[in-house]
Amino acid sequence: MDWKRLARKAVRTGVRQGITQLRRSGKDTTALTVVDSLLREQSPSPGPAKPDGSRRSQGKAPAQAPKPAPREEFDRSRSASRQKPTQRFPKRPDGGYPGDYRGPIRPVYTPDLDGDADPGEIVWAWVPYEEDHTQGKDRPVLVIDRDGRWLLALMLTSKDNVPGGVGDVRADEHGTAYINVGTGDWDSQGRPSEIRLDRVIRIEPTAVRREGAIMPMDRFSRIVKAIEVE
């Protein structure tokens, strides 16, 4: 507590009251007026403001900096435009289809799911119709060999053409030979499949749409032996 300041304030108050009384009584107030002026000149002027934090109000938490307003300049996220991928697999082999393969088969078993079709793998590819090679459809085939730039493959079907267990070879009512190969990852519905043995198809590697699965080696061996018999 500043006692000097309180004492000076009390003296000034007394002087002013004395001046007031003298004026009421009609007496001379010159002396007291001079004293009041001197006291006013000697009063200390308020000092400079102390830096923030020098005085803390008791019971109040320190003021927090205002949170910045949310930024409005950011654009709303927009979904990237996705173009439909271009079909890179032709509907028909470049230069036309030269016809089904009629030569000797030298089957090999080298499956490798590396993105390329290899013997021993079941893939999806464009297969020409037997009666019209200018037309065809996308269907699963088992790759068994190569002939130059062509893959040699056999057609798969989930249609039950002939009865029998896995590995059994039967002919349908038209004399077409099929071998039962059972189920595998190549059919998402888990249906038993058969492979037609009397038609070896040429497949252009660029016409392969995707890999399906690997034919187990024991079943692959039965298939190629059935082809030799036919």
N, C-alpha and C positions, 0 to 999 in steps of 0.2 A: 504494500500500500504506500502511495506517495504522500507522506505527511506534510511536506513543504507545500505541495500544491493545495492540500486541504486547508492549511493555515492561511495561505494567501487568499484563497477563495472566501474564507470566513472574514478576513479583514476587509476585503472589498465589499462584502455584503454589509458589514457594519458601517463602513464609510458611506455607502449609498443610503442606508437608512438614516444616518445622521444628516446627510444633505437634504433628504426629504423632510426631516423634522425642522431643520433650520428654515427651509423655504416656507413651511407652513406658519412658522412663527414670525416670518419677515426679517430674519437676521441674515447676516452676510455669510454666504456659502463658498467664498472664494478659496479658502484654505483647504477645505475638504475636497473641493473639485480638483485642485492641483494634486492632492494625494491620490485621488481615484485615477487620475490620468497617469501618474507615475506607476501605480500598481498594474494598470492595463498594459503599459509598455514593457514591464518586466515579466509579464505572463509568458511562459514558454509556449511556443507554437507547436502544434501537434507534429510529432516526428513522422518520418517516412513509414509507409506501410511495411510491415514485416513480411518476409516471404511466406508463401503458402506452406502450411505445415507447422509454423511457429506457434500458432494457437489452434488448438483442436477443441472443438466443442465436445464437452463430456456427454456420453450416452448416445452419440451419433456416429454412425459408420462413415468411414471416409467416402467421399464422393467418387463414383466410378465414371470412367470416360463413357460418353454416350456411344451406343452401338451404331456402327455405320448403317445407313439405310440400304436396303437390298438393291443390288445393282440391276438396273433395268435395261442396261445396254446389251446384255447377253441375249442372243437370238435363241428362240426355242429350238430344242433339238428336233431335227427332222430325220425321218427314216431315209436311209440311203436308197437311191433308186437302184433297183436290182434288175439288170437286163437278163432276159431269158437266155441261158447258155446256148450257143450255136451247136447244132448237132454235127459232130465231127466225124461221124461214121456214115458212110454212104449207104444208100438203100441197096445199091447193086455194086459189085466190084468194078473198079475202073477198067475200062476197055471191054466190059461185058464178061459173061461167065463162059469159060471154055468147055464146060461139060463135066459130068461126074468122072471121078478117077477110076480107071479100069486096070491099072498095072499092079505089080506085086506090092505087098505091104511089108515094110520093115519097121514094125512097131517098136517104139522106145517108151520108157516110163521116166520122165524127167519133170514132174510137176514142181512148180516154184511160183507161189503167189506174189510175183514181183510186178504185176501190172501187165505183163505180156502173156499171151496164151501159149502154153507148153503142153506136150503130150502127157496124158494122164490127168488133165484138168477138164472140167465141164464148164463151158463158157456159153454166153449168149451171142448169137451172130445172125446175120441175114442169110437165110437158106432158101435157094430157088426151088420152085415147084418142079417136080419131076417131069410133068407134061409140058411146062412152059418156063424156060429158064429166064425169061424176061420179067417174070413175076416171082414173088417170094414172101417170106414173113420172118419175123424175129423169133428165134426159138433156141432151146438149149441143145448143145452138141458136145460129144466127147472127142477131144483131140487125141489122135493115135499116132500120127506120123507127119512128115513134111514131104513136099514135092516142089523143089525150087523155092519160089517165093510164096507158095501156097501152103496152108495148113490142111491136113487131111483129117476128116472127122466123121463121126456117125451120129445120126439123129436120136434124140431121146424123146420119149412120149410117156405121159402119165395115163394114157388110155390103156385099159386092160385088153390087149389083143389076144393074148394066149394065156392059159392057166399054167400053174407050176410054181416051184419055189425059186429062190435065188440061184442063178447059174443054169437053170433049165432052159433049153432051146426048143422052141416050138414054131410051127408055121401056122399062119391064120388061114381062113377059108380061101384066100387068094394065092396061097403058096408063099407068102412073104415070111421070111424067117425073123424071129425076134428072140432075144435073150432077156430073161428077167434079172434085173440088177438090184431089186429091193429099194429101200428108202435111203435118203441121204440129204445133206445140207443144200443140195441143188434145188430141192422142192420145199418151199416155205410151208406148205401144208402137210408135209410128211407123207405124201402119197407114194405108193410103190411105182417104180418106173421100169420101162422096157427100152431096149435099144434095137433099132433095125439093123440087120447085119448085111443085107444085100445091096446097100447103096453107100458108097464112100464119097463124101461131098468135099469139094474144094472150098476152102474158106480163105478169103483175103484177110491178113492180119489186121489191116486198118478197118475192117468191117466188124470186128469183135466189139460188142457193146460193153460187156463187163464179165468179170470172173464170177463163177458160181461156187465151185467147190472142187475138191480133189477126189477122184475115184480111188477107193482102196486098191492096193496093188494086187491082192488076190482076185478081186473081181475083174480088174483090168486084164489080168492074165487069162481068165476064162473067156473074156470077150474076144481078145485077139486070137485065141485058139479056135473059137467058134467061127471067126472070119476065115481062117485058113481052111477049115472044113468045108465051108460054103464055097 
